[in-house]
Amino acid sequence: MLKVDEFEKALVGSCYDLAVGEFRLVYNLEKCVDILVDRDGCSRSDAEDYIHYNTTGSFIASDQPLFVEPMAMKEIVNEHR
């Protein structure tokens, strides 16, 4: 399991990924953005761009962390219509 030390406070838990046969850590994406904004003093937009380019948008290894966006069921249903 790969971990992202700078996002330790955004850690939600872990999950088993059947596709790769390994456990993966799960982080709250919004909290990761908050951490970058607070730590680096950057805008939310810049923090989101950084995470998407350097973390969620890049392949590191099969056991790399997952990043979730907490949503209510209503938001999920509306988003996928």
Backbone hydrogen bonds, N-H to C=O, Kabsch-Sander energy under -0.5 kcal/mol:
donor,donor_aa,acceptor,acceptor_aa,energy
2,L,63,D,-1.8
5,D,3,K,-0.7
7,F,4,V,-1.9
8,E,5,D,-1.6
10,A,7,F,-2.1
11,L,8,E,-1.4
12,V,26,V,-3.3
13,G,26,V,-1.5
15,C,24,R,-2.3
17,D,15,C,-0.6
17,D,22,E,-3.0
18,L,16,Y,-0.8
20,V,17,D,-0.7
21,G,17,D,-2.0
22,E,17,D,-1.2
24,R,15,C,-2.9
26,V,13,G,-3.0
27,Y,66,L,-2.7
28,N,10,A,-2.7
29,L,27,Y,-0.7
29,L,68,V,-3.1
32,C,28,N,-1.8
33,V,29,L,-2.2
34,D,30,E,-2.3
35,I,31,K,-2.3
36,L,32,C,-2.0
37,V,33,V,-2.5
38,D,34,D,-2.6
39,R,35,I,-2.9
40,D,36,L,-2.9
41,G,37,V,-1.5
42,C,36,L,-0.6
47,A,43,S,-2.3
48,E,44,R,-2.9
49,D,45,S,-2.5
50,Y,46,D,-2.5
51,I,47,A,-2.4
52,H,48,E,-2.7
53,Y,49,D,-2.4
54,N,50,Y,-2.9
55,T,51,I,-2.3
56,T,51,I,-1.8
57,G,51,I,-0.6
57,G,52,H,-1.0
58,S,55,T,-1.1
60,I,58,S,-0.6
64,Q,61,A,-1.8
66,L,25,L,-3.0
68,V,27,Y,-2.9
76,I,72,A,-2.0
77,V,73,M,-2.7
78,N,74,K,-2.4
79,E,75,E,-2.2
80,H,76,I,-1.4
81,R,78,N,-1.0
